[in-house]
Each structure stands twice: as C-alpha cells, then as structure tokens.
Amino acid sequence: MLPTTINRVPSQSSDFANESIRRATVASIARYKNASRAEIDERLAELDAEWDVERTLEANAASAMMVGLTRGVIVDRRWFNFPTDVA
C-alpha cells in the first residue's frame, strides 16, 4: 500500500530538501501572519490553483491513454498497445 502524498514526498526526499521546504513554509506563514483577510484569501486562491506533481502525472497519463485509444479506433489497431505502455 502506498503512503499518502503528505508522507510519500518527505520520505523520498533528502533531509536537506525537507529542511529547506520546512523553512520556506515557516517563512511563508510568518509573512502572512499579519496580512489582511483579502491578502490571505488571494494567497489561498493561488494555492488552490496550483497542481501538485501527482495531479499533473495523472492528467498526462489520462491524456496519453485517450490518444492511444482514439488512434486505435481511427488509425491502426496497434495504437491500442500505447495505453498499456502508459499505465
């Protein structure tokens, strides 16, 4: 069973990288500590719009699978092998 994303990234990253991320997070929290509600809402909207790595990979794999299936129907049956290579 795979660990959650929250645990997976730190467990596969170096201690230096994890510490750097932690320091950046603390600095960001400190920067918004005295921010107005509008500034905080704007930052939260920015964060909501960001895609994490897993979401990007899932979208890429889904797109590649759809291309393979579509080409398999329209162009040549051998394209049906493409989605199996992606997954």
N, C-alpha and C positions, 0 to 999 in steps of 0.2 A: 504494500500500500504506500502510495506517495504521500510525503508530508505536505501540509498546506503551503501555499505560496509564501506566507509570512515566515515559515520556518525553513523552507527549501532554499531560498536565496542566501540567507546568512550562513546556513550550514555548508554551502558550496563556495562561499567567498572567503578570501583571506581575512585574518584578524585586522590587518591594516585597512582593508577596504571597509569592513564592518565598522571600525572605529571612525573612519572618515565620514561614513554615512551618518553615524550617530551624532558626530559633532555638527554636521551640516543641519541635521534635524533640530538639534537643540538651538542652534543659531537662528533657524527659521522661526521656531516657536518664540524665542526671545524678541525677534524683530516684530512679530505680530501681537506681542503681549499687550502693548498699549495702543494698538491700532483701532480705528473706528469700526463699527459694525459693517459699514459699506466696504471698507478695505478687506475685512475678513471674508465677507460674502463673495467679493470679487476673486480672492485667492482660492476659496473653496470651489468656485465655478471653474477656475483654471485647472485645479487638481482633478476635478470630475471629468474634464475633457481629455486628460492625458490617458494614453493607452499604455498599459504595462506590457512587458515583453511577451508574456503568455497570451494575452489577448491578440497581439499582433501576429504571433505564430499561428494561432488558431484560425484567424481570418485568412492568412496566407495559405494554410493547408486547405481550408474550405474552398477558396478560390481555385487553387490548383486542381482539386478534385472535380469541381464543376467544369473546368476547362477540359479535363480528360474525358468526363462523361459526355459532354456536348460534342467534342470532336469524335468520340467513339460512335455516336449516333450519326453524325453528319459526314465525317471524313472517312474514317477507317476503323474497323473493329479493334485493331491493335492499340488504339488510344485508350481502350478500356484498361490496359495494363498500367497506364500512368497513375491513376488514383491509388492503386495498390502500392506503388512505389512511394507515393507521398505519405500514406498512412504508415 
